[in-house]
Amino acid sequence: MVQQWIDKAAVLIEALPYIQRFRNKTLVIKYGGHAMVDEALSASFAVDVVLLKAIGLEPVLVHGGGPQIQKTLDRQGIESRFENGLRVTDDAAMEVVEMVLGGAVNRGIVELIQRGGGEAVGLTGNDGRFLQVKPRPGLGRVGEVVGVDPAPIRAITQAGFIPVIAPIGVDVDGVTHNVNADEAAGAIAAALLAEKLILLTDVEGVKDREGTLLAQLRGDDVRELIAEGTIAGGMIPKVQCCLDALKGGVGRTHIVDGRTQHAILLEVFTDSGVGTLIAR
């Protein structure tokens, strides 16, 4: 029994320098995938985020919601079509996106955090028009981020709340657009000059040709792995999002397996971390 308590103390001691280093620093976390639909993982994730806030870090959540959107579109008989991984979004589909992302999903995450003992505020990029986009040609109401006003997010964090952001942007005419959640998270992290951007995924991280997890990469490594075809498919936009965030001033970026319980805490507060770190 004594050894168990000693082991727990060792964990806290390992975490101490990271708590000191990241105190008052912003962490932008893209929340999606299996971590978002598995009830046990969702509950533990919410408590992890509450812990981050309680010990002095400033977590900012940007969430997806593709499966939930798809279910609602299917129920309403609205056909889905994708191009290069992006959902083609007409006016009818956009109504569903706003209802699901900005409504049910966003409120659900806020409630999870509050049940975990924290305080959260839900918002979309249309609130204060802080997520500015331009339409992506041929995709309907799908937007590419062209600007972020961080003032509304900072106001929420400074008031002691955790921002929970649905990736819905607005163009110069005030028309709302669907935005890829990874892209939104990266742009928001850059605007906030976040210390870390963490993308939760349904894979361990970036792997080499033999399937071995790569714990750390730099920009040149990433570009080389893309050129040789080792990084391919859906991983390409994720690593590109990390590179863009680094270029925009984010300290470090991480691709982390959201299927691992307490993955965020393991990444932030342990020497070895989990997933793949992509740094300058």
N, C-alpha and C positions, 0 to 999 in steps of 0.2 A: 504493500500500500504506500509506504514512504517513497519507494522508487517511482511510483506513478505520479506522485506530486512533484518529485524532482524533475521528471520528464516534462511535466506541464510548465514548470518554472523555466526550464531550458528553452521551451518554445517562446515564452514571453521575452526572455533575454535575447533570443535571436531576432525577434521582431523589433526590439527597442530602437536600434539605429535607423531602421526604416521609418518608424513612427516619427522620430525626430527629424529625419530628412524630408519627409513629405507633409509635415504639419503645415496647414494653411495652403497647401498646393492643390491644384485642380486635377482631378482624374475624370476624364470623359470615358464612359463605358457604353459600348453598343450592346444592347441586350436583345437577344433573339435566339432562334434555333430551339434545340431541345430544352435548354435551360428555361425557356419561356413557357413551354407547354407541359412539362413534367411538374406536377404539383409539389412534390418534395423538393426538387431543385429550385423551384420558384420561391418557395417559402424560405429556404436557406439562403438563397441569393439576396432576398430582401433584408434579412437579418444582417448579412455581411455588409450591405450598403449602409445600414443603420450604424453598424460598428465603425465603419470608415468615418462617418460624420461625427460620431460621438468622440473619437480620439483626435479630432482636429483636422481631418482631410476634408476636401470639398468635392464629393462625388456629383457628377452630372450624368444622368441617364438619357440615352437616345434609344428608342425601341423600334423594333420591326413589328411585323404582324401579318406576314404573307399567308400563312395557313388559315388564319381567322378571316382574312379578306376573301380567300378562295372559297371557303365554306359558304359565306354569305352570297357571293356571286353565283355559286352553284344553286343555292336555294332560290335565288331570284331569276334563274335562267339566263344570266348574262355570261356570254362566252368570253373565255380568257385567251389571250395570245401574248407570247413573249418574243422579244427580239434582243439578242445579246444579254439575256438574263434579266431584262427590264420588262415589266408588265405594261403592255400597250393600254392606255387609260383614256377611254372616251368619257363623255359627260356623265353617263349612267354609272360607269365604273368608279368615277371620281366621287360621286355621292356616297357610294359604298365605302370607299377608302376613308373619306372624312368621318363617316358614321362609325366605322370599326376602329380605325387608328386613333382618331381624335376623341372618340367616345368610349366604347366598351373596353378596349385594350388599355388605353391610357388610364382610365379610372381604376381599372383592375390593378394595375401596377402601383398606383398611388395608395390604394387600399391595402395592398400587401405590405408596403413599407410602413404604413400606419399601424397595421397589426403587429409588425415587428418592433414597434416601439419608437419609430421615427416620425418625422413630419415631412410631407412632400406636397409639391404643387405641380399639377399637370398643365402643360401648355403645348401648343403647336407653333410651327414657324409662322403661322398667320397672326399670332398674337403679337401686336406691335410691329407686325411685318418684319420680324427680325431675321427670318430665313428667306433671302431674296434669290429668285431663280430666273432662268430664261428657259423657254420651251425647248425640248429636244425634238428636232425635226422627225416627223413620221411616227411619233409615239403618243400623239394626243396630248393629254394633260400630264405629261411627265416632265419634271424640271431638272435642270442642271444648276447646281448652286453657284451663284456669282457673287454673293456677299452675305455676311452675317453681322448683325448688330448685337454684340454681346450684352448690352445694357440690361435688357429684361432678365437674362439668366443671372447676371451678377447681382441684381436687386433681390432675386429670390434666395440665392445662396447667402448673401449678407444678412438677410432677415432670419436665417437659421433653418431654411427649408432645403429639401433636396429637389432639384428640378427634374421632372420626368417629361421628356420631349417627344412628341409624335412628329415624324419627318414629313411634314406638309409645308411646302413653301408657297410663296406668292410672287407673281411677276409684276412688272411695272404698271400693269393695268389693274392690279388687285385681284387677278384670277388665281385661284389656288391650284397647286400642282402636286402630284405624287413625287416623292424624292426617295431614292435609294437610301436605306438607313445607314449603311456603312459610309456612303458619301457625305451624308448629313453630319454624322458623328465626327468624321475627319475635319470637315470645314468648321464645325463648332469648336472642336479642340484647338484648331489653329487660331481662331478668333479669340479664344480665351487664353491663349499661350499656355495650354495645359502642360503639366509635368508629364502626364501619361495619357495615351489613348489605348484603350483595351477593347479589342473586338472579340466577343464571345462567338464561337463557332461550334459546329458539330464534328470537328476533326481535332486531332491532337495539336496540330500546328503545321508548319511547313516541313516537308520531308525531302530527303535526297532521293536519288534514283533507286536506291536499295530499300526505301521505305523507312529509313531511320530519321527520327525527329531531329531537326536542326534547332538547337537551343538558342542560337544567336546569329543574326545576319546583319550585314550593312548594305547600303544602297547598291553598291557595285555588285555584291553577291546576288542580290535579288534580280537585278537586270540580267546577269549572266544566266541564272537559273531559268528565267523566262525565255531567253534566247535559245537555250538548249532544249527547252520543252519539259524540264523537270517541274517547274511551276506552270500549271495549265488550268484551263477550265475556270470554275468559279473561284479558285484561289487567286487568279490574276487581279481581279478588281479589288480584292481585299488587300493584297500587298501594295497595289498601286495607291490605294487609299492611305496606307501607312506612309509611303514615300511622300505623297502630297502633304500629309500632316507634318512630317518632319521638315519638309521644305518651308512650311508655313510657320515654323517656330516651336512645334511640340517637342518636348524633351526626348521621350522614348515612346515607341509603339509596341503593342503586343497582340499576337493572335493566340487565343487561349481556348482550350476545350471546355465549353460550357456544360458538358455532360459530367464533368468532375465536380463533386460537391466542394464548396468553398474555394473554387478555382481562383476567384479574385483575391482572396486573402493569401492563398499560397503564392500567387504571382507577386503581390506587392510586398509581403512581409517575410519571405524566406530567402535564404542565400541562393538557392538553386532555381527558384521560380518554377513555373510550368509553362508549356506552350513554347512559342517562338518570339524572341525579342528581336525587333528590327530597330536599329539605331543609326545615327548619322555615321 
